[in-house]
């Protein structure tokens, strides 16, 4: 079969068949979306079949003959388009499909068969997705496109330009790795935001806690604790939501370790995933209590866009500061200094510290790095317990603070005495 397709007559047959099917698909599209409208259309199924064969023959004879054919095709369409504009029904969609069909022959002669087949499939999918595309365009705001452009700027433009070598002994991380950490965290946060905004819109506070935990469990705890003041009769549900955000913190830290330092990730997986599952189980218990004794009420919180350029640059700056501080502490105070630093860092944003540990060239071994990460996670739980108790509704704040303190103590004990000892 492969020999037949790769032969000259096989390529011609494939070109003809796909040209015919594209014309048939376009005719179906016109009948579906433009039936009954006072519009004119250029070409039939046979027109597209001959267009595909013409492109094949002209390219086979000479490349410049193919170019002349393209110019002639464009000229014919311009005549048609001028008439369409007079009837106020002009569209260039037909031209682009026609142009791609004309290129089928050149693709069949110069590229693998899958390229031609993929172009055909894309035409069919895009034509049939007209309504879906309209709905998507109506939902997506200009702000969303700007945000996507920022993500592309961070990952596709800035990142490849940065040097991969360590520039100074005081900074044990290369600029490339610093920005790679920014890209990874920003991408995780952005995907969580998109999922919450478009896939799970208005699905309640528990969904908010899940995707908020992917971004920042500390920030999510603050938001949920404040929100609990507005719904004092949903103490169990708010407690569950706060705990779910913390469970996602454990999973997120392990995922970050897996991306940047697999040896550390293999050490961490039974501890971080274990604490994450334990936290999730406690949250499920509170969800069941809420279902039995609480009110049947959904609480919604709007999804906030986490991807801002100034936030990315601040994160990069914090990453550099943490890398330098960690380097100095590790150099002058050794592993014990790293443990105490982990406790202090837990009362800030722990991601820059964790990423600096995973990407830096320190004297500490993998076990010490793993222990420092776990200690920082436990210390951060105490910070969240404080936030929940102070900012939350009395019952939700008390329940959340209790379990976050228990989890924080157990996590710190594990990091201090099990991993680093």
C-alpha distance (Angstrom), angle and dihedral (degrees) to the residues before:
residue distance angle dihedral
X1 . . .
X2 3.81 . .
X3 3.82 91.1 .
X4 3.83 90.9 51.9
X5 3.81 93.2 49.9
X6 3.81 92.1 47.7
X7 3.81 92.7 50.8
X8 3.79 118.8 96.5
X9 3.78 95.5 -112.2
X10 3.82 90.2 45.2
X11 3.81 90.1 54.3
X12 3.79 89.7 49.7
X13 3.82 92.3 51.0
X14 3.83 91.7 48.5
X15 3.82 90.2 49.9
X16 3.80 92.1 50.0
X17 3.81 94.1 46.5
X18 3.81 94.4 48.6
X19 3.82 91.1 45.5
X20 3.80 90.0 51.9
X21 3.84 92.3 46.9
X22 3.81 91.7 48.1
X23 3.78 90.9 52.1
X24 3.79 89.7 48.3
X25 3.81 90.8 49.3
X26 3.81 91.9 48.9
X27 3.80 91.0 49.5
X28 3.82 89.3 51.3
X29 3.81 89.3 49.3
X30 3.81 91.7 52.0
X31 3.81 92.4 48.3
X32 3.82 91.1 48.2
X33 3.80 101.8 44.5
X34 3.82 104.3 21.7
X35 3.78 104.5 33.4
X36 3.79 112.6 137.1
X37 3.80 94.1 14.7
X38 3.79 121.2 125.2
X39 3.79 95.2 -116.5
X40 3.79 135.4 126.4
X41 3.77 124.8 -137.1
X42 3.75 131.5 -161.5
X43 3.78 120.4 -130.1
X44 3.78 139.9 2.1
X45 3.78 134.4 -124.2
X46 3.82 88.2 -82.0
X47 3.81 90.5 50.9
X48 3.78 91.0 58.3
X49 3.79 91.9 45.0
X50 3.82 91.2 54.1
X51 3.80 90.7 43.2
X52 3.80 90.6 57.6
X53 3.82 92.5 46.9
X54 3.82 91.4 46.2
X55 3.79 91.4 54.4
X56 3.81 89.8 49.3
X57 3.80 94.6 49.9
X58 3.81 96.6 43.5
X59 3.82 92.8 48.0
X60 3.81 89.1 48.4
X61 3.81 91.4 52.5
X62 3.81 98.3 44.1
X63 3.80 138.4 -29.9
X64 3.81 92.3 -125.4
X65 3.77 90.5 51.8
X66 3.81 85.9 56.1
X67 3.82 89.7 51.7
X68 3.81 91.3 49.5
X69 3.81 89.0 50.7
X70 3.80 89.3 51.8
X71 3.81 90.5 51.7
X72 3.80 90.8 49.0
X73 3.79 91.0 49.1
X74 3.80 90.3 51.1
X75 3.80 91.1 48.9
X76 3.79 92.4 52.4
X77 3.77 90.7 49.7
X78 3.81 92.1 49.6
X79 3.81 89.3 56.7
X80 3.78 90.0 50.0
X81 3.82 91.9 44.8
X82 3.80 92.0 52.3
X83 3.81 89.3 56.8
X84 3.81 90.9 45.7
X85 3.80 91.4 53.3
X86 3.78 90.5 54.5
X87 3.80 87.6 57.6
X88 3.85 90.4 45.0
X89 3.79 90.8 -121.3
X90 3.80 102.8 107.3
X91 3.78 121.8 147.8
X92 3.81 131.5 163.4
X93 3.81 93.5 -153.9
X94 3.80 91.6 94.8
X95 3.80 90.8 51.4
X96 3.78 93.8 54.2
X97 3.80 92.5 48.7
X98 3.79 90.2 46.6
X99 3.82 91.0 49.6
X100 3.81 92.0 51.4
X101 3.80 90.8 49.4
X102 3.80 89.2 51.3
X103 3.84 88.2 54.1
X104 3.83 93.0 52.6
X105 3.81 91.6 91.0
X106 3.80 94.4 50.9
X107 3.80 90.0 47.5
X108 3.81 92.1 49.3
X109 3.81 91.0 51.4
X110 3.80 98.6 44.2
X111 3.81 109.2 24.7
X112 3.82 137.3 53.6
X113 3.80 114.7 -87.1
X114 3.82 92.5 -110.2
X115 3.84 90.7 65.5
X116 3.81 91.9 57.8
X117 3.82 91.9 42.9
X118 3.81 91.1 49.7
X119 3.83 92.1 51.6
X120 3.80 89.6 51.9
X121 3.80 92.6 48.6
X122 3.80 91.4 48.6
X123 3.81 90.9 52.8
X124 3.80 91.3 51.2
X125 3.80 93.9 46.3
X126 3.80 95.5 46.9
X127 3.82 93.4 46.9
X128 3.80 92.3 51.1
X129 3.81 93.5 44.1
X130 3.81 94.3 66.1
X131 3.81 95.8 115.8
X132 3.81 93.2 41.1
X133 3.79 91.3 49.8
X134 3.82 91.1 50.2
X135 3.80 91.3 51.1
X136 3.80 90.9 47.6
X137 3.82 92.5 49.1
X138 3.80 90.6 50.4
X139 3.81 91.1 51.9
X140 3.79 98.4 45.0
X141 3.78 114.8 78.9
X142 3.77 128.1 -154.5
X143 3.79 87.7 -106.8
X144 3.81 90.3 62.2
X145 3.80 92.0 53.2
X146 3.79 89.8 48.4
X147 3.78 89.3 52.2
X148 3.80 91.6 50.4
X149 3.80 89.2 49.6
X150 3.81 89.0 53.6
X151 3.80 90.8 52.7
X152 3.81 90.3 50.3
X153 3.81 89.1 48.2
X154 3.80 91.4 52.4
X155 3.80 96.5 45.3
X156 3.78 107.7 25.3
X157 3.81 103.3 35.4
X158 3.81 112.1 22.5
X159 3.82 98.8 35.1
X160 3.85 99.1 56.4
X161 3.83 91.2 48.8
X162 3.80 96.0 57.6
X163 3.84 121.4 97.1
X164 3.79 117.4 -108.1
X165 3.82 95.5 -149.2
X166 3.81 126.8 92.0
X167 3.82 104.9 -105.0
X168 3.81 99.7 -163.0
X169 3.83 134.2 16.7
X170 3.81 90.4 -127.8
X171 3.81 89.8 61.6
X172 3.82 106.7 53.7
X173 3.81 94.0 -170.7
X174 3.79 128.3 76.7
X175 3.83 119.4 -124.1
X176 3.82 88.2 -115.6
X177 3.80 92.5 57.8
X178 3.80 91.8 44.8
X179 3.78 91.8 55.0
X180 3.81 92.5 39.6
X181 3.80 87.4 60.0
X182 3.82 89.3 51.1
X183 3.82 90.3 50.5
X184 3.82 94.5 48.1
X185 3.82 94.6 48.6
X186 3.82 92.2 42.5
X187 3.81 91.5 49.5
X188 3.80 93.2 49.4
X189 3.79 90.6 48.5
X190 3.80 93.1 46.2
X191 3.81 94.4 48.8
X192 3.79 89.7 50.0
X193 3.80 89.8 50.4
X194 3.82 93.0 48.9
X195 3.82 91.9 48.2
X196 3.78 91.8 50.3
X197 3.79 94.6 44.8
X198 3.81 100.5 44.2
X199 3.81 109.8 15.8
X200 3.80 101.6 36.7
X201 3.78 101.6 24.4
X202 3.82 113.1 163.9
X203 3.80 92.7 1.6
X204 3.77 94.9 135.8
X205 3.76 142.0 -105.9
X206 3.81 95.7 -55.0
X207 3.81 92.1 60.9
X208 3.78 88.0 47.8
X209 3.80 90.2 54.1
X210 3.81 92.2 50.1
X211 3.79 96.3 52.8
X212 3.78 92.4 34.8
X213 3.79 88.7 55.6
X214 3.79 89.4 54.0
X215 3.79 88.6 57.1
X216 3.81 102.7 36.2
X217 3.80 126.6 -27.1
X218 3.81 90.8 -162.6
X219 3.81 94.4 54.8
X220 3.81 90.3 42.9
X221 3.81 91.3 51.7
X222 3.80 90.2 53.4
X223 3.82 91.9 49.5
X224 3.80 93.9 46.2
X225 3.79 93.8 44.9
X226 3.81 90.8 53.9
X227 3.81 90.4 45.1
X228 3.80 91.1 53.4
X229 3.80 88.6 66.4
X230 3.82 88.0 66.5
X231 3.82 94.2 51.6
X232 3.82 106.6 37.6
X233 3.83 91.9 164.3
X234 3.82 92.0 62.0
X235 3.80 96.9 64.4
X236 3.81 94.9 134.7
X237 3.80 94.1 48.8
X238 3.80 92.9 48.2
X239 3.79 90.5 48.3
X240 3.79 89.9 51.7
X241 3.80 90.8 49.2
X242 3.81 92.9 51.9
X243 3.81 91.1 48.5
X244 3.81 91.9 48.3
X245 3.81 89.7 55.6
X246 3.80 89.0 54.2
X247 3.81 91.5 47.5
X248 3.80 87.8 55.3
X249 3.81 88.9 51.2
X250 3.81 90.1 61.9
X251 3.81 91.9 47.6
X252 3.81 91.9 45.8
X253 3.81 93.1 51.5
X254 3.79 90.8 51.4
X255 3.82 91.4 48.7
X256 3.81 90.6 51.2
X257 3.81 90.5 49.5
X258 3.81 90.1 49.3
X259 3.80 90.5 53.9
X260 3.80 97.5 48.3
X261 3.83 108.8 23.2
X262 3.79 115.9 18.4
X263 3.82 94.4 -177.7
X264 3.81 90.1 58.3
X265 3.80 90.6 44.8
X266 3.80 90.5 55.4
X267 3.80 89.6 53.1
X268 3.79 93.1 46.3
X269 3.79 101.9 44.5
X270 3.83 99.6 87.4
X271 3.81 91.6 46.6
X272 3.81 103.7 39.8
X273 3.79 94.9 38.0
X274 3.80 89.9 43.0
X275 3.80 93.6 52.7
X276 3.80 89.8 42.9
X277 3.81 91.9 53.9
X278 3.82 91.9 44.4
X279 3.81 90.5 52.0
X280 3.80 90.6 47.7
X281 3.82 91.2 50.8
X282 3.82 90.9 52.7
X283 3.81 88.8 49.2
X284 3.81 90.7 51.4
X285 3.80 89.8 52.6
X286 3.80 89.8 55.5
X287 3.80 90.2 46.9
X288 3.80 89.8 55.1
X289 3.81 90.9 47.5
X290 3.80 89.0 51.6
X291 3.81 91.0 50.9
X292 3.80 91.3 51.9
X293 3.79 102.2 39.8
X294 3.79 107.2 12.0
X295 3.77 135.4 79.9
X296 3.81 122.3 -81.4
X297 3.77 95.5 -120.1
X298 3.79 135.9 129.7
X299 3.77 121.2 -139.9
X300 3.79 118.9 -157.4
X301 3.76 130.2 -161.6
X302 3.81 121.4 -173.1
X303 3.79 117.7 -113.5
X304 3.77 111.1 -110.6
X305 3.78 120.2 -148.6
X306 3.83 106.9 -115.5
X307 3.80 97.4 -173.4
X308 3.79 111.3 91.9
X309 3.78 124.2 146.6
X310 3.80 93.2 -132.6
X311 3.81 89.0 53.1
X312 3.80 90.1 50.6
X313 3.80 92.1 51.2
X314 3.81 91.6 46.3
X315 3.80 88.9 50.4
X316 3.82 90.4 50.7
X317 3.81 90.1 49.8
X318 3.82 91.5 49.3
X319 3.80 89.2 48.0
X320 3.82 90.4 55.1
X321 3.82 92.4 46.4
X322 3.81 91.7 49.4
X323 3.81 91.6 47.1
X324 3.81 92.0 52.5
X325 3.82 93.6 44.3
X326 3.79 92.1 46.5
X327 3.80 90.3 49.2
X328 3.83 92.0 52.0
X329 3.80 94.7 44.3
X330 3.78 92.7 47.4
X331 3.79 92.0 46.9
X332 3.81 97.5 48.6
X333 3.80 103.5 27.9
X334 3.80 103.8 25.6
X335 3.79 125.3 -152.9
X336 3.81 94.8 -25.3
X337 3.81 90.4 56.2
X338 3.79 89.1 51.2
X339 3.79 90.7 54.9
X340 3.80 93.3 51.9
X341 3.79 90.5 45.7
X342 3.83 88.3 53.6
X343 3.81 90.2 57.1
X344 3.81 92.2 50.9
X345 3.79 93.5 45.0
X346 3.81 90.3 52.4
X347 3.81 88.0 73.0
X348 3.81 90.2 61.2
X349 3.81 133.6 43.4
X350 3.80 102.6 -51.1
X351 3.82 98.1 -164.8
X352 3.85 96.6 82.5
X353 3.80 89.8 48.6
X354 3.81 93.7 47.5
X355 3.78 92.3 47.2
X356 3.79 92.4 47.8
X357 3.81 89.0 53.0
X358 3.79 92.3 49.8
X359 3.80 96.0 45.5
X360 3.79 103.3 34.5
X361 3.78 129.2 96.4
X362 3.82 98.4 -125.6
X363 3.78 133.0 157.8
X364 3.81 90.7 -118.4
X365 3.80 117.6 103.2
X366 3.81 125.6 -127.5
X367 3.82 93.7 -94.4
X368 3.81 92.0 53.9
X369 3.82 91.2 48.2
X370 3.81 90.1 49.9
X371 3.80 91.4 49.8
X372 3.81 92.3 49.4
X373 3.80 90.8 52.4
X374 3.80 92.2 50.9
X375 3.81 92.0 47.1
X376 3.81 90.9 50.8
X377 3.81 90.4 49.9
X378 3.79 90.7 51.7
X379 3.78 92.9 47.3
X380 3.80 89.6 49.9
X381 3.81 89.2 55.8
X382 3.80 89.4 60.4
X383 3.80 89.4 53.1
X384 3.81 90.1 51.6
X385 3.80 90.5 47.2
X386 3.80 88.7 55.5
X387 3.81 91.4 49.4
X388 3.79 92.4 47.8
X389 3.79 93.5 49.0
X390 3.82 95.6 46.7
X391 3.81 100.1 38.1
X392 3.79 102.4 30.0
X393 3.77 133.3 87.5
X394 3.85 107.0 -88.5
X395 3.81 99.4 -102.9
X396 3.82 97.2 36.3
X397 3.80 90.5 43.8
X398 3.80 92.4 49.3
X399 3.83 95.2 47.0
X400 3.80 92.7 45.0
X401 3.80 94.5 45.6
X402 3.82 91.0 50.0
X403 3.79 95.9 52.3
X404 3.80 94.4 39.5
X405 3.80 89.2 52.4
X406 3.81 91.9 48.7
X407 3.80 91.3 48.0
X408 3.79 91.0 44.3
X409 3.79 92.3 52.6
X410 3.80 93.3 46.1
X411 3.79 91.9 46.9
X412 3.79 93.9 48.9
X413 3.80 91.4 46.4
X414 3.79 89.7 53.1
X415 3.78 93.5 48.9
X416 3.81 94.4 44.2
X417 3.79 103.4 40.9
X418 3.81 105.6 20.0
X419 3.80 104.6 38.4
X420 3.80 105.3 25.0
X421 3.80 102.8 28.8
